[in-house]
Amino acid sequence: MNSLTSSLPTNKGPRPDSRERDFVDETITRRSGRPGALLGILEDVQEHAEGKYLCLDTLAYIAQRTGTPLSQIFSVVTFYSLFSLTPQGEHIISICRGTACHTRGSRDLLEKLRLELGMAEGDGQADKLTITSADGKFTIRTVACFGQCAMAPVVEVDHRICGHMNERVLTREVEALHQEKAR
C-alpha cells in the first residue's frame, strides 16, 4: 500500500467486474482526446455505477487505463461536489448554500426537505452535507455554489437546475419523484 492509498478513505465498493470494466473502457474510448475528458469519464462512470458513486477500485482502474495518476483523479473527485465517494440515493437533490441562496432561504429549504423525507441532521456542516434516506431513495447534498446566483435560491434535482425555489415547489418536485416510482 503506497502513501496515497493509505491516506484515502476506504469505501468498500465492489471491485469493478468485467461488465463495469467494459463500460469504463468504452467511456474512456468515447471521451478520449476531448477537453475535460476526465470529468466526463468520471461523471459517466458514477452515473452508471450502482449507488451512483465512485469506489476507489474503480478510480484505480480509471487511473490505470487513462495513464492519469490516481492522486490527480482523487483530487478531481474530491474537488467537484458532483462526485461522491459514498453510495447515494436513487434521486439526488442538491441545495446551494452560497451567499445569494443562503440570504434567500436555502437553509429553510434544506430543513423542510430533510424533515419531509424523515432524515436525521447528518454529518458535516451546512455548506458540505450529504444525507441519504434509510430506504436509499433520496440523497440530499449541499453545495457551496452553483454559480446561478441570479436565480437564488437554487436546487438541483437529479441534475436539473431549478431556480427561484420555494418550499411549495420543492415539495411538488419531491412528490413527483415519489409518483414516478409508483408508475
N, CA, C and O of each residue as an XYZ file, in Angstrom:
732
protein
N       0.860     -1.170      0.000
C       0.000      0.000      0.000
C       0.901      1.227      0.000
O       1.773      1.361      0.859
N       0.692      2.129     -0.970
C       1.534      3.317     -1.015
C       0.957      4.413     -0.131
O      -0.123      4.264      0.440
N       1.692      5.517     -0.027
C       1.257      6.586      0.882
C      -0.052      7.220      0.449
O      -0.824      7.668      1.297
N      -0.329      7.272     -0.875
C      -1.591      7.861     -1.324
C      -2.760      6.990     -0.896
O      -3.712      7.480     -0.289
N      -2.693      5.709     -1.205
C      -3.839      4.861     -0.886
C      -4.028      4.682      0.604
O      -5.149      4.438      1.050
N      -2.965      4.794      1.391
C      -3.140      4.661      2.829
C      -3.824      5.883      3.427
O      -4.404      5.798      4.509
N      -3.763      7.028      2.729
C      -4.412      8.227      3.250
C      -5.823      8.409      2.706
O      -6.543      9.300      3.156
N      -6.231      7.584      1.747
C      -7.561      7.693      1.166
C      -8.588      7.052      2.081
O      -8.268      6.118      2.817
N      -9.831      7.549      2.041
C     -10.871      6.884      2.804
C     -11.121      5.508      2.196
O     -10.899      5.295      1.004
N     -11.574      4.602      3.005
C     -11.876      3.274      2.482
C     -13.355      3.207      2.177
O     -14.187      3.202      3.085
N     -13.681      3.158      0.907
C     -15.067      2.928      0.542
C     -15.105      1.538     -0.060
O     -14.509      1.281     -1.106
N     -15.795      0.669      0.595
C     -15.752     -0.743      0.276
C     -16.662     -1.089     -0.886
O     -17.505     -1.981     -0.792
N     -16.480     -0.375     -1.976
C     -17.248     -0.685     -3.170
C     -16.755     -1.976     -3.781
O     -15.625     -2.400     -3.540
N     -17.603     -2.594     -4.569
C     -17.183     -3.831     -5.212
C     -16.094     -3.551     -6.241
O     -16.087     -2.502     -6.885
N     -15.175     -4.503     -6.387
C     -14.171     -4.373     -7.440
C     -14.913     -4.340     -8.769
O     -15.902     -5.051     -8.948
N     -14.443     -3.521     -9.695
C     -15.152     -3.492    -10.978
C     -15.093     -4.865    -11.659
O     -14.014     -5.414    -11.885
N     -16.260     -5.401    -11.977
C     -16.303     -6.684    -12.676
C     -16.069     -6.432    -14.168
O     -15.857     -5.291    -14.580
N     -16.108     -7.485    -14.967
C     -15.796     -7.339    -16.395
C     -16.802     -6.418    -17.088
O     -16.427     -5.670    -17.991
N     -18.046     -6.461    -16.688
C     -19.068     -5.591    -17.290
C     -18.764     -4.126    -16.980
O     -18.860     -3.264    -17.854
N     -18.400     -3.858    -15.735
C     -18.077     -2.491    -15.327
C     -16.788     -2.022    -16.010
O     -16.705     -0.880    -16.462
N     -15.793     -2.894    -16.082
C     -14.544     -2.531    -16.770
C     -14.809     -2.236    -18.241
O     -14.243     -1.297    -18.800
N     -15.674     -3.041    -18.872
C     -16.028     -2.786    -20.278
C     -16.671     -1.412    -20.433
O     -16.369     -0.681    -21.377
N     -17.563     -1.062    -19.498
C     -18.205      0.251    -19.559
C     -17.167      1.360    -19.411
O     -17.195      2.341    -20.154
N     -16.261      1.208    -18.461
C     -15.209      2.204    -18.253
C     -14.357      2.325    -19.512
O     -14.062      3.433    -19.960
N     -13.960      1.186    -20.084
C     -13.136      1.210    -21.298
C     -13.860      1.906    -22.454
O     -13.259      2.714    -23.162
N     -15.142      1.598    -22.648
C     -15.924      2.239    -23.706
C     -16.036      3.746    -23.465
O     -15.934      4.540    -24.400
N     -16.243      4.126    -22.217
C     -16.364      5.539    -21.872
C     -15.055      6.276    -22.136
O     -15.061      7.380    -22.681
N     -13.942      5.673    -21.756
C     -12.634      6.290    -21.994
C     -12.404      6.453    -23.501
O     -11.948      7.505    -23.949
N     -12.716      5.426    -24.271
C     -12.545      5.495    -25.727
C     -13.417      6.597    -26.323
O     -12.965      7.358    -27.178
N     -14.651      6.680    -25.876
C     -15.597      7.666    -26.407
C     -15.185      9.100    -26.068
O     -15.392     10.011    -26.869
N     -14.606      9.301    -24.891
C     -14.315     10.658    -24.420
C     -12.859     11.084    -24.604
O     -12.540     12.262    -24.444
N     -11.985     10.157    -24.933
C     -10.557     10.485    -25.053
C     -10.321     11.582    -26.080
O     -10.991     11.661    -27.110
N      -9.342     12.427    -25.762
C      -8.953     13.485    -26.685
C      -9.825     14.719    -26.641
O      -9.547     15.687    -27.350
N     -10.853     14.719    -25.848
C     -11.745     15.880    -25.732
C     -11.338     16.722    -24.534
O     -10.825     16.195    -23.547
N     -11.566     18.035    -24.615
C     -11.305     18.866    -23.424
C     -12.178     18.381    -22.257
O     -13.359     18.086    -22.439
N     -11.595     18.304    -21.086
C     -12.353     17.869    -19.911
C     -12.707     16.404    -19.925
O     -13.662     15.990    -19.268
N     -11.949     15.607    -20.666
C     -12.268     14.178    -20.809
C     -12.389     13.483    -19.461
O     -13.308     12.691    -19.254
N     -11.474     13.768    -18.542
C     -11.506     13.087    -17.250
C     -12.808     13.375    -16.508
O     -13.399     12.469    -15.921
N     -13.257     14.625    -16.528
C     -14.520     14.963    -15.860
C     -15.680     14.168    -16.465
O     -16.513     13.630    -15.735
N     -15.734     14.096    -17.784
C     -16.798     13.356    -18.457
C     -16.748     11.872    -18.156
O     -17.783     11.235    -17.958
N     -15.546     11.323    -18.122
C     -15.383      9.895    -17.806
C     -15.892      9.617    -16.398
O     -16.673      8.691    -16.182
N     -15.444     10.423    -15.449
C     -15.856     10.218    -14.057
C     -17.369     10.374    -13.896
O     -18.009      9.594    -13.191
N     -17.931     11.384    -14.553
C     -19.377     11.605    -14.455
C     -20.161     10.422    -15.016
O     -21.100      9.942    -14.381
N     -19.781      9.951    -16.199
C     -20.481      8.812    -16.807
C     -20.353      7.552    -15.954
O     -21.327      6.825    -15.762
N     -19.156      7.300    -15.449
C     -18.931      6.091    -14.650
C     -19.731      6.161    -13.349
O     -20.325      5.167    -12.933
N     -19.749      7.330    -12.707
C     -20.529      7.464    -11.465
C     -22.014      7.267    -11.729
O     -22.692      6.574    -10.971
N     -22.519      7.864    -12.783
C     -23.950      7.753    -13.087
C     -24.325      6.308    -13.411
O     -25.444      5.886    -13.119
N     -23.423      5.554    -14.001
C     -23.668      4.167    -14.380
C     -23.565      3.204    -13.194
O     -24.194      2.145    -13.189
N     -22.776      3.576    -12.199
C     -22.498      2.668    -11.078
C     -23.709      2.504    -10.168
O     -24.467      3.447     -9.942
N     -23.876      1.305     -9.657
C     -24.900      1.080     -8.650
C     -24.563      1.927     -7.427
O     -23.433      1.889     -6.940
N     -25.514      2.676     -6.938
C     -25.270      3.570     -5.817
C     -24.750      4.935     -6.242
O     -24.527      5.807     -5.403
N     -24.557      5.122     -7.543
C     -24.132      6.411     -8.104
C     -22.953      7.027     -7.354
O     -23.000      8.179     -6.924
N     -21.905      6.236     -7.209
C     -20.701      6.744     -6.555
C     -19.478      6.098     -7.190
O     -19.582      5.132     -7.946
N     -18.324      6.654     -6.866
C     -17.060      6.174     -7.404
C     -16.287      5.463     -6.295
O     -15.817      6.103     -5.354
N     -16.156      4.154     -6.404
C     -15.374      3.425     -5.397
C     -13.899      3.507     -5.785
O     -13.558      3.725     -6.947
N     -13.049      3.331     -4.808
C     -11.611      3.506     -5.025
C     -11.046      2.521     -6.043
O     -10.145      2.874     -6.804
N     -11.556      1.300     -6.070
C     -11.068      0.335     -7.053
C     -11.384      0.786     -8.477
O     -10.580      0.590     -9.389
N     -12.543      1.385     -8.661
C     -12.905      1.906     -9.979
C     -12.012      3.095    -10.338
O     -11.575      3.220    -11.483
N     -11.741      3.963     -9.368
C     -10.840      5.089     -9.624
C      -9.446      4.592    -10.010
O      -8.815      5.141    -10.913
N      -8.973      3.558     -9.327
C      -7.660      2.994     -9.652
C      -7.652      2.415    -11.066
O      -6.660      2.538    -11.783
N      -8.760      1.784    -11.465
C      -8.856      1.231    -12.814
C      -8.844      2.358    -13.852
O      -8.177      2.251    -14.881
N      -9.576      3.425    -13.582
C      -9.586      4.575    -14.489
C      -8.179      5.162    -14.590
O      -7.732      5.504    -15.684
N      -7.484      5.281    -13.474
C      -6.115      5.809    -13.478
C      -5.213      4.943    -14.360
O      -4.439      5.452    -15.170
N      -5.327      3.646    -14.188
C      -4.508      2.717    -14.970
C      -4.809      2.851    -16.466
O      -3.889      2.921    -17.282
N      -6.087      2.885    -16.822
C      -6.484      2.891    -18.236
C      -6.220      4.235    -18.922
O      -5.980      4.276    -20.129
N      -6.261      5.324    -18.167
C      -6.028      6.641    -18.779
C      -4.583      7.099    -18.647
O      -4.174      8.058    -19.303
N      -3.807      6.422    -17.805
C      -2.442      6.853    -17.566
C      -2.365      8.110    -16.714
O      -1.358      8.818    -16.721
N      -3.438      8.379    -15.980
C      -3.514      9.546    -15.097
C      -3.179      9.101    -13.678
O      -3.704      8.090    -13.212
N      -2.318      9.833    -12.988
C      -2.019      9.435    -11.606
C      -3.285      9.381    -10.748
O      -4.154     10.247    -10.851
N      -3.376      8.362     -9.908
C      -4.523      8.221     -9.022
C      -4.689      9.462     -8.149
O      -5.813      9.872     -7.856
N      -3.585     10.054     -7.737
C      -3.667     11.258     -6.902
C      -4.378     12.394     -7.637
O      -5.130     13.153     -7.024
N      -4.147     12.514     -8.938
C      -4.816     13.559     -9.726
C      -6.312     13.265     -9.846
O      -7.140     14.168     -9.721
N      -6.647     12.018    -10.084
C      -8.062     11.639    -10.188
C      -8.760     11.882     -8.858
O      -9.868     12.419     -8.822
N      -8.116     11.489     -7.766
C      -8.705     11.694     -6.448
C      -8.885     13.192     -6.169
O      -9.886     13.593     -5.575
N      -7.928     14.018     -6.592
C      -8.047     15.473     -6.419
C      -9.273     16.012     -7.153
O     -10.001     16.852     -6.623
N      -9.496     15.531     -8.357
C     -10.660     15.968     -9.139
C     -11.950     15.536     -8.448
O     -12.878     16.331     -8.301
N     -12.001     14.274     -8.027
C     -13.214     13.733     -7.407
C     -13.559     14.460     -6.106
O     -14.732     14.695     -5.815
N     -12.553     14.809     -5.338
C     -12.825     15.484     -4.064
C     -13.015     16.984     -4.223
O     -13.564     17.627     -3.328
N     -12.576     17.559     -5.338
C     -12.755     18.992     -5.563
C     -14.185     19.318     -6.012
O     -14.796     20.257     -5.503
N     -14.711     18.551     -6.954
C     -16.030     18.837     -7.524
C     -17.130     18.170     -6.707
O     -17.081     16.970     -6.435
N     -18.119     18.965     -6.323
C     -19.210     18.435     -5.497
C     -20.098     17.447     -6.239
O     -20.867     16.719     -5.611
N     -20.005     17.410     -7.549
C     -20.783     16.469     -8.352
C     -20.445     15.020     -8.006
O     -21.303     14.140     -8.078
N     -19.194     14.782     -7.631
C     -18.736     13.418     -7.415
C     -18.906     12.978     -5.972
O     -18.846     13.782     -5.041
N     -19.124     11.664     -5.811
C     -19.312     11.102     -4.484
C     -18.463      9.842     -4.324
O     -18.349      9.029     -5.241
N     -17.878      9.702     -3.149
C     -17.110      8.504     -2.820
C     -17.923      7.543     -1.951
O     -17.414      6.506     -1.525
N     -19.170      7.885     -1.692
C     -20.057      7.023     -0.911
C     -21.362      6.826     -1.684
O     -21.755      7.694     -2.463
N     -22.034      5.696     -1.474
C     -23.284      5.440     -2.202
C     -24.309      6.550     -1.979
O     -24.403      7.129     -0.896
N     -25.072      6.828     -3.034
C     -26.109      7.855     -2.992
C     -27.467      7.219     -3.287
O     -27.553      6.077     -3.737
N     -28.507      7.976     -3.024
C     -29.859      7.504     -3.290
C     -30.197      7.509     -4.768
O     -29.433      8.005     -5.596
N     -31.359      6.946     -5.085
C     -31.830      6.931     -6.475
C     -31.992      8.343     -7.009
O     -31.693      8.613     -8.172
N     -32.464      9.238     -6.159
C     -32.673     10.630     -6.539
C     -31.761     11.503     -5.690
O     -31.678     11.340     -4.473
N     -31.081     12.428     -6.351
C     -30.145     13.301     -5.652
C     -30.648     14.732     -5.752
O     -30.866     15.263     -6.841
N     -30.824     15.333     -4.596
C     -31.285     16.719     -4.526
C     -30.169     17.533     -3.879
O     -29.800     17.291     -2.730
N     -29.642     18.490     -4.617
C     -28.553     19.320     -4.123
C     -29.061     20.733     -3.885
O     -29.723     21.322     -4.739
N     -28.746     21.260     -2.725
C     -29.201     22.593     -2.344
C     -27.993     23.508     -2.226
O     -27.030     23.199     -1.525
N     -28.058     24.636     -2.918
C     -26.966     25.603     -2.889
C     -26.945     26.320     -1.544
O     -27.981     26.724     -1.016
N     -25.733     26.467     -1.005
C     -25.570     27.181      0.263
C     -24.710     28.426      0.080
O     -24.185     28.971      1.050
N     -24.567     28.876     -1.173
C     -23.835     30.105     -1.437
C     -24.539     31.303     -0.813
O     -25.680     31.199     -0.364
N     -23.856     32.431     -0.790
C     -24.376     33.625     -0.114
C     -25.732     34.047     -0.646
O     -26.650     34.276      0.142
N     -25.888     34.157     -1.954
C     -27.164     34.605     -2.527
C     -28.286     33.632     -2.164
O     -29.375     34.056     -1.778
N     -28.026     32.350     -2.285
C     -29.050     31.348     -1.963
C     -29.346     31.328     -0.464
O     -30.499     31.192     -0.054
N     -28.304     31.464      0.341
C     -28.486     31.486      1.801
C     -29.386     32.652      2.209
O     -30.312     32.476      3.001
N     -29.117     33.830      1.674
C     -29.913     35.002      2.059
C     -31.340     34.927      1.535
O     -32.219     35.648      2.008
N     -31.570     34.055      0.559
C     -32.920     33.904      0.007
C     -33.599     32.614      0.458
O     -34.588     32.188     -0.139
N     -33.066     31.991      1.517
C     -33.812     30.921      2.163
C     -33.396     29.494      1.889
O     -34.189     28.585      2.134
N     -32.193     29.246      1.393
C     -31.816     27.857      1.096
C     -31.728     26.999      2.358
O     -31.990     25.797      2.304
N     -31.364     27.596      3.484
C     -31.299     26.810      4.733
C     -32.692     26.303      5.114
O     -32.837     25.161      5.551
N     -33.707     27.142      4.952
C     -35.082     26.717      5.233
C     -35.508     25.591      4.290
O     -36.197     24.657      4.699
N     -35.091     25.689      3.019
C     -35.404     24.625      2.064
C     -34.756     23.306      2.493
O     -35.376     22.244      2.426
N     -33.516     23.393      2.927
C     -32.795     22.213      3.392
C     -33.512     21.567      4.576
O     -33.725     20.355      4.591
N     -33.877     22.361      5.547
C     -34.559     21.830      6.736
C     -35.927     21.260      6.389
O     -36.287     20.192      6.886
N     -36.692     21.940      5.556
C     -38.015     21.460      5.137
C     -37.881     20.110      4.432
O     -38.629     19.176      4.720
N     -36.935     20.015      3.521
C     -36.738     18.778      2.774
C     -36.285     17.650      3.689
O     -36.787     16.530      3.595
N     -35.356     17.938      4.558
C     -34.852     16.938      5.499
C     -35.984     16.393      6.355
O     -36.101     15.181      6.539
N     -36.819     17.285      6.881
C     -37.945     16.859      7.719
C     -38.996     16.106      6.898
O     -39.535     15.096      7.350
N     -39.282     16.598      5.702
C     -40.274     15.963      4.838
C     -39.881     14.530      4.492
O     -40.742     13.657      4.381
N     -38.580     14.286      4.321
C     -38.114     12.950      3.966
C     -37.738     12.118      5.184
O     -37.285     10.981      5.048
N     -37.928     12.689      6.390
C     -37.671     11.960      7.624
C     -36.211     11.629      7.845
O     -35.883     10.555      8.350
N     -35.341     12.537      7.474
C     -33.905     12.302      7.602
C     -33.339     12.999      8.829
O     -33.801     14.066      9.236
N     -32.326     12.366      9.405
C     -31.617     12.969     10.527
C     -30.805     14.150     10.014
O     -30.731     14.381      8.807
N     -30.203     14.889     10.923
C     -29.430     16.057     10.515
C     -28.212     15.704      9.692
O     -27.801     16.506      8.855
N     -27.619     14.551      9.888
C     -26.487     14.137      9.075
C     -25.174     14.695      9.563
O     -25.117     15.511     10.483
N     -24.120     14.231      8.921
C     -22.775     14.667      9.276
C     -22.369     15.839      8.402
O     -22.834     15.980      7.271
N     -21.504     16.668      8.935
C     -20.977     17.787      8.159
C     -21.609     19.088      8.578
O     -22.491     19.141      9.435
N     -21.130     20.129      7.946
C     -21.679     21.449      8.190
C     -22.665     21.760      7.085
O     -22.737     21.042      6.088
N     -23.425     22.831      7.261
C     -24.475     23.172      6.309
C     -23.938     23.384      4.897
O     -24.665     23.171      3.927
N     -22.672     23.801      4.762
C     -22.161     24.031      3.416
C     -21.558     22.773      2.790
O     -21.180     22.803      1.619
N     -21.458     21.686      3.524
C     -20.912     20.435      2.989
C     -21.595     19.278      3.697
O     -21.026     18.666      4.601
N     -22.804     18.987      3.283
C     -23.635     18.000      3.956
C     -24.122     16.977      2.939
O     -24.488     17.339      1.821
N     -24.128     15.713      3.316
C     -24.706     14.660      2.484
C     -25.473     13.723      3.406
O     -24.923     13.182      4.365
N     -26.760     13.541      3.096
C     -27.611     12.652      3.882
C     -28.392     11.776      2.909
O     -28.950     12.280      1.934
N     -28.435     10.485      3.163
C     -29.219      9.580      2.322
C     -30.307      8.944      3.184
O     -30.071      8.542      4.323
N     -31.499      8.867      2.610
C     -32.623      8.282      3.341
C     -32.367      6.802      3.601
O     -31.634      6.147      2.860
N     -32.977      6.289      4.656
C     -32.781      4.894      5.060
C     -33.190      3.917      3.956
O     -32.606      2.840      3.830
N     -34.197      4.293      3.153
C     -34.653      3.407      2.084
C     -33.822      3.542      0.807
O     -34.066      2.833     -0.169
N     -32.842      4.449      0.809
C     -31.976      4.621     -0.351
C     -32.614      5.342     -1.522
O     -32.055      5.357     -2.618
N     -33.768      5.936     -1.306
C     -34.467      6.622     -2.395
C     -33.911      8.027     -2.664
O     -33.849      8.459     -3.815
N     -33.511      8.731     -1.612
C     -33.102     10.127     -1.754
C     -31.773     10.405     -1.068
O     -31.487      9.884      0.010
N     -30.980     11.231     -1.713
C     -29.799     11.812     -1.089
C     -29.956     13.318     -1.184
O     -30.236     13.861     -2.252
N     -29.771     13.983     -0.055
C     -29.752     15.446     -0.019
C     -28.296     15.849      0.151
O     -27.596     15.351      1.033
N     -27.854     16.755     -0.704
C     -26.493     17.265     -0.622
C     -26.536     18.781     -0.622
O     -27.435     19.391     -1.202
N     -25.570     19.374      0.027
C     -25.409     20.810     -0.102
C     -24.150     21.058     -0.910
O     -23.187     20.295     -0.836
N     -24.170     22.128     -1.678
C     -23.008     22.530     -2.468
C     -22.703     23.991     -2.154
O     -23.590     24.756     -1.777
N     -21.449     24.360     -2.315
C     -21.026     25.723     -1.980
C     -21.683     26.747     -2.898
O     -22.119     27.796     -2.425
N     -21.765     26.473     -4.190
C     -22.383     27.421     -5.121
C     -22.553     26.755     -6.478
O     -21.664     26.046     -6.950
N     -23.697     26.990     -7.096
C     -23.933     26.512     -8.453
C     -23.525     27.548     -9.501
O     -23.436     27.242    -10.690
N     -23.279     28.783     -9.042
C     -22.962     29.845     -9.988
C     -24.196     30.367    -10.706
O     -24.093     30.924    -11.799
N     -25.342     30.192    -10.107
C     -26.617     30.640    -10.678
C     -27.282     31.645     -9.738
O     -28.489     31.579     -9.502
N     -26.494     32.566     -9.210
C     -26.935     33.456     -8.138
C     -28.159     34.292     -8.506
O     -28.963     34.618     -7.633
N     -28.312     34.640     -9.769
C     -29.467     35.437    -10.183
C     -30.771     34.670    -10.016
O     -31.844     35.273     -9.997
N     -30.692     33.347     -9.895
C     -31.891     32.508     -9.754
C     -32.073     31.998     -8.331
O     -32.853     31.074     -8.105
N     -31.371     32.580     -7.375
C     -31.392     32.104     -5.988
C     -32.790     32.157     -5.379
O     -33.578     33.051     -5.688
N     -33.091     31.184     -4.505
C     -32.289     30.013     -4.159
C     -32.394     28.929     -5.230
O     -33.437     28.742     -5.858
N     -31.285     28.224     -5.416
C     -31.180     27.222     -6.466
C     -31.093     25.824     -5.844
O     -30.378     25.601     -4.867
N     -31.838     24.897     -6.438
C     -31.820     23.493     -6.042
C     -31.649     22.680     -7.321
O     -32.243     22.996     -8.352
N     -30.837     21.636     -7.246
C     -30.664     20.733     -8.377
C     -31.359     19.417     -8.032
O     -31.087     18.811     -6.995
N     -32.254     18.989     -8.910
C     -32.991     17.742     -8.703
C     -32.609     16.794     -9.833
O     -32.959     17.020    -10.991
N     -31.892     15.736     -9.488
C     -31.437     14.764    -10.492
C     -30.801     15.448    -11.701
O     -31.179     15.179    -12.841
N     -29.845     16.322    -11.453
C     -29.067     17.046    -12.469
C     -29.860     18.117    -13.209
O     -29.401     18.610    -14.239
N     -31.020     18.484    -12.720
C     -31.825     19.546    -13.342
C     -31.844     20.744    -12.399
O     -32.313     20.642    -11.265
N     -31.334     21.877    -12.871
C     -31.276     23.086    -12.057
C     -32.659     23.716    -11.977
O     -33.321     23.919    -12.995
N     -33.090     24.022    -10.753
C     -34.380     24.665    -10.512
C     -34.110     25.965     -9.752
O     -33.659     25.941     -8.606
N     -34.385     27.081    -10.390
C     -34.133     28.370     -9.766
C     -35.366     28.945     -9.111
O     -36.484     28.477     -9.325
N     -35.140     29.983     -8.297
C     -36.215     30.677     -7.567
C     -37.066     29.680     -6.786
O     -38.291     29.796     -6.753
N     -36.424     28.712     -6.166
C     -37.108     27.625     -5.469
C     -37.762     28.135     -4.189
O     -37.243     29.016     -3.503
N     -38.922     27.549     -3.895
C     -39.575     27.811     -2.609
C     -40.046     26.472     -2.053
O     -39.990     25.456     -2.745
N     -40.509     26.468     -0.807
C     -40.878     25.217     -0.145
C     -42.008     24.487     -0.861
O     -41.987     23.261     -0.970
N     -42.985     25.228     -1.344
C     -44.134     24.618     -2.021
C     -43.690     23.896     -3.304
O     -44.098     22.761     -3.550
N     -42.864     24.549     -4.110
C     -42.398     23.945     -5.360
C     -41.476     22.759     -5.064
O     -41.543     21.740     -5.752
N     -40.627     22.883     -4.057
C     -39.735     21.782     -3.685
C     -40.542     20.563     -3.244
O     -40.204     19.433     -3.595
N     -41.593     20.787     -2.487
C     -42.472     19.688     -2.066
C     -43.096     19.018     -3.288
O     -43.187     17.791     -3.343
N     -43.525     19.812     -4.266
C     -44.089     19.261     -5.503
C     -43.058     18.429     -6.269
O     -43.383     17.369     -6.803
N     -41.819     18.911     -6.320
C     -40.747     18.170     -7.012
C     -40.537     16.801     -6.363
O     -40.405     15.794     -7.058
N     -40.508     16.771     -5.027
C     -40.303     15.516     -4.311
C     -41.500     14.591     -4.507
O     -41.322     13.390     -4.710
N     -42.701     15.125     -4.451
C     -43.900     14.310     -4.693
C     -43.869     13.701     -6.090
O     -44.252     12.544     -6.268
N     -43.416     14.467     -7.084
C     -43.318     13.952     -8.446
C     -42.317     12.796     -8.518
O     -42.539     11.828     -9.245
N     -41.233     12.893     -7.777
C     -40.257     11.799     -7.759
C     -40.844     10.546     -7.104
O     -40.596      9.428     -7.557
N     -41.625     10.739     -6.036
C     -42.302      9.600     -5.410
C     -43.285      8.958     -6.389
O     -43.344      7.733     -6.492
N     -44.052      9.773     -7.104
C     -45.043      9.249     -8.047
C     -44.391      8.583     -9.242
O     -44.935      7.628     -9.797
N     -43.233      9.077     -9.642
C     -42.506      8.489    -10.764
C     -42.231      7.017    -10.519
O     -42.346      6.208    -11.439
N     -41.874      6.661     -9.310
C     -41.582      5.272     -8.966
C     -42.866      4.441     -8.870
O     -42.840      3.231     -9.091
N     -43.988      5.089     -8.541
C     -45.249      4.368     -8.387
C     -45.824      3.942     -9.738
O     -46.665      3.045     -9.808
N     -45.369      4.586    -10.798
C     -45.912      4.275    -12.131
C     -45.371      2.998    -12.686
O     -45.733      2.604    -13.795
